Amino acid sequence: MKILLPFISALLIFTSAQAQTTYTLSSGEITIEGTSTMHDWTATTTELDGEAVFNFENGVLVSIAKLKVTTKAKSIKSEKGSTMDKNMYKALNADKYPTLTFVLTNVDYLRKNGTSYDVKITGKLTVAGTTRTVFISGKGSMLGSGISFSGNFKLKMTDFNVEPPSLFFGTLNTGDDITIRYKASFSPAGFGSR
């Protein structure tokens, strides 16, 4: 028994110092920025669902055990109106593949930097039924019990077998390269989540 007591005490201290917590996405926004032969364009969605499991040590985020975010293709709206939206949904084959999904596969870098965190992650992004590996950098910050991330990364539409949309009988053609800007706020499951 005397031998067991120090072991049990050490285990309790370690457990209290480390905490793994499930969070749900409470709010977020994804903005897609692209170019065309006539003008630049953007399309945005705030209809996101997601879940994450974060590991903390003494209140400091030390790792991300799980992260998944999804959105509906037809929730993405362009500032150019319904004609652009219809062409975008056609390019995304949104009727057949209604959901876009990101799933974390690895945390490449996570470091506290003052009051924020520098983060680089790798994951699988599925768009229009095609899955590719993507590399995402961003910043994280704690606010109360919640945690938020923001950043951007670049993609090519054709990497996902998406043909860049064209309008007005081909007189307006969009570029293949796009930039994805994201904001995502997570709350402990059951607290302020939707």
N, C-alpha and C positions, 0 to 999 in steps of 0.2 A: 504493500500500500504506500509506503514511504517513497518508493521509486516511482509509482504512478502519479503521485500528486504534482511533482514538478512538470511532468509531461502534460497532464491535464491543464495546469495553469498556463503553460506555454501555448497550448492549443487554443485556449480561450482568448489569450491576448492576440494571437495571430488572426483568429476569426473576427474579433472586434475591429482589428485594423484594416482588414480586407472586407469589401462588400461588393457583391454582384447584384445589380438591380436591373429589372426589366422596365423599359421606358416605351411609351407610345408617342407617335408623331402627333403633336397638338396643333401645329400650324406649319405651313411651308409654301414655297413658291418656286416654280421652275420657269425660267425664261429662255427661249431659244432665239438666238440672234443669227441672222443670215444676210446674204447679199443677193442681188438680182441684177439683171442688165439695166433696170431702170432706177431702183432705189434699194436701200437696205430695208430689212423687215424684222419684226419680232413677233413671237407668239408665246403666250403665257398660260400656265395653269396654276391654280391654288388648291385643286382637288387632289390631295395626296393622302395616302395611307401608309403607315409604316410602323415598324417595331425594332427596337434595339436592346441589346444587353450590354451594359457598361460595367466595368470593374473599377472600383475606387480603392485607394489606400489612404487612410486618414483624410478623407474628403477630397483627394486629388485623383482625377481621372488618369488611370494608368494603362487601360486597354479597352478595346471594343470586341466583345465576344461574338456579337451577332448584329447584323444590320440588314434590313430589307425595306425597300420603299417601292410603292406601286402608284401608278396613275392611269386614268382612262385616256386613250388616244383622243376621244372626242370631247374631252374636257379642255383640250388645248385650243386656245382662241387667238387668232391673229388680229393685230390692230388694223389690218387692211380689209377686214370684213368677211362676209359669208362666202364670197367667191374663192378667196384664198383658203378659207377653212375647208371647203369642199375638196379643193385640189390637194390640200395637205392630207386630209383623211383618206383620199384615194391613194396617194403615194404611200401612206402608212398601212394601207390595206386594213383599215380600222374595223371594218365589219367582220373580217375573218380573225384579226388579231387585236381585240379591243383593249388589251392591257399592256402597258410598258412597265418593266420590272428591273430593279437593281438589287443585287444580292452581294453582300460583302464576302470576299474570299480571303483577304489578308490585310492586316494593318502594317504598312511599310514603315511608318514613322509616326510617332505620337509623343510630343514633348510640351511640357508646360513652359510658357514664355510670358513671364509677368503674370498678368491676370487672364491671359488667353492661352490657347493651345494651338500649336502647329500640327497639322494632320496630313498624312498622305496615305491613301488606301487603294487597294486593287479590288475589283469586283467584276461580276458578270452583268452586263446590261443587255436586256432583251427588248428589241424594237422590231415590230412587223414580223414576228416569228423567228427572227435571227438573233443569236446570242453571241456577243463579243466581249473580250476582256477590255476593261477600261481602267485608266489610272487617274485618280482624282486627288487634287490638293485642296486644302481649305483651312479655315480658322474656326476654332471652337471657343465658346465662352460659357461660363456658368452664370445663371441668374437665379438665386434662391436654390430650389431643388431641381430646376430645369437646366437643360443644356442645349445650346444652339450651335449650328454649323453653317458656314457660308463659303462660297468659292465659285470657281468656274473651271471648265475643261473644254477641249475642242474635239470634234468628231467630223468624220466624213459620212454623209448620208449613204453613199454607195457601199460603205463597209457593212451596212445592215441591209443591203439589197433594196434600198429605198431610192427610187428614181427621183432626182430633184424636180419638184413641181414646175410646170410651165403654165402660163395663162395667156388669154387673148390669142389663141391659135398659134402659140409659140413665139409671139412677139415679146413676151416677158419670160425669161428663164432664170430660175434661181440657181445660185452657186452650190457646189457640193459641200463646201466647208461650212460648218456651223459652230457656234459657241454656246454651251449650256451654262447658264448661271443659276445657282441654287441657293435657297435659304431653307433651313429645316430646324424647327424647334421641337424638342422632346421633353415630355413630362413623365415622372414616375407613373407606372401603370395604375390607373384608378384615380389619379389626381390631375384634374384639368385636361384629361385626354378626351378625344371625341370618339 
